[in-house]
Amino acid sequence: MDGKEIECEPVKLILEPLHPNAFAMIQEDKKVKTRISEVIVSNYQQEAKEAAKQNDWSRVDRIISEAKKFAADDPWMSQSLHSLEKYSETSSTRPFYGNQQCIPLIE
């Protein structure tokens, strides 16, 4: 080998077919699922921020409602969305901008 090129014949790779339920039999990794949900909820929060910037509060409400589906199993994410929902009800952009004591958006 030592940096020399070696030529060989083409190799044919043959894979056995998987059982139709192979992927269903793989156990879901809870940490991975949680991290994926956090990223999705963060994206929804960013969308809500953009909607709030345009004072489109009905859109903010729809986005938060959709995000809740991904946050249902996580108390921290659920509480974060609940807080944003309360601000949306008062048409306040405060949690989206300014005061850092509010729920931080992951960017």
ABEGO torsion letter per residue (X at the ends): XGGBBBBBBBBBBBBBBBBAAAAAABBBBAAAAAAAAAAAAAAAAAAAAAAAAAGBAAAAAAAAAAAAAAAAABAAAAAAAAAAAAAAAAGBAAAABEBAABBBBBX
